[in-house]
Amino acid sequence: MSKRTTAKDRSLSLYQVFVRNYAPSGTFREVEKDLDRIAAMGFDYLYLLPIHPIGVQQRKGDLGSPYAISDYWAINPEYGTLEEFKQLIQATHDHHMKIMIDIVINHTAYDHPFTQTHPEYYYHKPDGNFGNRVGDWTDILDLNYSCEALREEMINMLCYWAKLGVDGYRCDVASLVPVSFWQQAAEAVAKINPDHFWLAESVEPEFIRALRSEGFEVATDSELYTAFDCLYDYDIYDQFKAAVSEKSSLQPYKQAVRDQQWRYPANFLKLRFLENHDQPRIASYTQDHDKILNWVGYSFFAQGTAFVYAGQEAWNTHQPSLFTKDLVDWTQRDPAYEALIHRLNEIRRMDFMGTHRQFVLHDNPQEVLVCEYQCEDSRVFGIFNVRGLEGELPLTKVDGEFVNLIDNQPVIVEKGQLKLSRKPQIFVCSSPAAE
């Protein structure tokens, strides 16, 4: 983790919005109208997909991908004006949240002015033409960070948005941009806002191996942690998908999470998303709402940064397109789901999240996620019955009646056995040493 990352960052949660698809008008004003609801769920950050103008040349779909940017210093006019974006920043702050925007500086749109004014900014193929390193990204051209002038340009741009009031950056395919650049950029932005939060979209291990085999520079997660506060969970995403789709037992996923604890710096942060704009909706895997809510409980309780993609809380099954108008379906908006998120965010702000000595995802034969925060004089358990099982669950050195912090219902552990519930359970008990 970055040297700037502190214990208070362990409790953070993010709410992701694609402005185009959030509401019929697809504008900042529509997002602003919904801030009361988003803030009521207790999120720390409103995270917006890219807000900049989209290229026309080689455009995918009728509206184009927001990740093919034609001007880093401007606002996509489909979303509104710069003044309306400033108003959204202020309104977000007024709701006691911070705002994060997507930064896409590995590549530009084909018709970015840089292609004419600064061709030296770009990666060139062996034949001398512009190109990119990932074949199916046909609407973009890769940049070349061996060019010092490009680095200066991008750092100035990042400082501009930070001065405007943006509190955090989610950095697209951060692994493909040199870590030395991210370190420079973070140092520069910290002079404007020492608490600026840096989230890296790190990439899958196979993606790293494939590009490195072609001679390209790609950063590992461990390298990215020298510049970033939090990284995506893509290093173990295959195990997660197999677990949530019930195509494998939970054991490979549990082991992958445990392996992260020795692989990365102490107090590392991983983004514990269940879905995002690039991945299937969690509700597309199962129609069992109790199973989904247990996965939600786990994603908020597990060590890392909690995350919701707009529409998840309305049981959306459809993954919206990035290339055309494809609205979030709010018809099944669920106040109980939103209330659960609110309570989970409250629990995340309890002292144990920042002061625990160890987080443990227990190795047990049951298809249940049993998590524990071990603190100086207490143990905080999270029991997440993601397979909807019945029966009893053994818990070591735990006995008595406790209170589920989520719904205030009793949790009874008798002779080291807990009767499984279909609802997520979080409770506190004394540590053996404190008894």
Phi, psi and omega in degrees: 000155178299151177298340181278342184292132184238172181300328181294339179287347183292341184261004188290151174220149185236143174241118187265134181228130168260105190306316183305319188258004185286323182207164185307320182284336180060046185233164174301323182300321179294321177295317180301322179298337185259008183296328178303314182293315182297315180295325180296335177282350172093018182287150178271325183233137163266116183251120182257133168301167189313138186252006188266165177301147184256139179295157179258318181294134181063020184301140173268130181070184184279338181248343176085160179280136176294351179268007173247088193265139180250354179197112183283345186260003186236171179256139173300117184296340177295334183269336183143200182253171176299320180297322179290328174292318176301321179296321178294320176302311182296318180296321178297315178296322178297335177269015177062034173239165174250166183239136180237139176238156179280128179249122185238089186236016168284335186204168175232172169293161179301326186257026171295140179304335178305328183298334179263320186271332183219066179299338179291347178288346193255154168289136179242136177289167180306333180277001178093353181274159171299159177187192175217165186268350181242114192302322186274002174273072190279354183256010184223162175235133183284146176267167185234105186276009168282352178272113183295327180295324176295315179302315180297317178302312184290323178294320176299319179296315180297323177292325179300310183290328176294319177295332180287343178121001177291132189260349183198157177235132166260119190257113185295140184030055183300334182296338184270352176259135184306136179301326180299326176293313182300322178297316177299314183295316181297321178296319180292316182292327180299335177290337178269315181218100182299339182262009180304134185258133184243116178247124181257130166280089174285170189237168183293149179305320181294327177295318178298312182298318183296314181289323177296326180294340177264006176090011181268152177275122178223131184274143171279169177299318181300322178292319181296329181296348176286346182237335190249153176278326188213146179234155174296160183268025186290343177296337179233022185292326178299318179292323178297312181300318179296324180287313185288332178274356180061033174271352174213170173290173177283346188301313179299323179291316179303316181294322179297319178295317179297323180295330178300331186290333176261343184281329188245170181300157176303142179064025176301153176242128172246145178279111185269064179281148170263334178203162171202186187294342180262351189234159182299152174295142179299326181286353176279347181275327182205149175264002179280103185297325180296319177299315181298316182293332173291321175296322176298312179303316179297316184296332177275332183273329184297154178297123183144195182253128182281154190205137173225133174265127185312128183106339177302317183285357175249020176061030178297137176254339184272131175275112185296147178287149174271352193247357180207176177287121185209083194293146167298138179267107182265008186292337179252027177308132190238103179303328180293322177297314179296322178294323177297315179299317178303313182292321179297322176293324175298317180296322179300334182271001176289158189304325188299331183294329181259344188244000183297154177274328183203144170253132182234127167257105193293143176269107180220157184287343182286152175275059180226141175269112181248110183248151180213131169261119179264117183246180185302314184229017180208164174234132179246117184258144169236123181245116186235105186274071189287351177252002177065040184278161172247165178114201184241152181239124178284137176233130185281129175056041176229132178201137177132188179250130183233179182241128175290117183294343182281312187233007179065016176276153181291146173238115186250124175244113184242122182054042177074016181237130177250129175285125184294142175244155175277357179258148176295144182230134175226127181211160183246136172223166180288148174284150181305324182292335184272351185276000000 
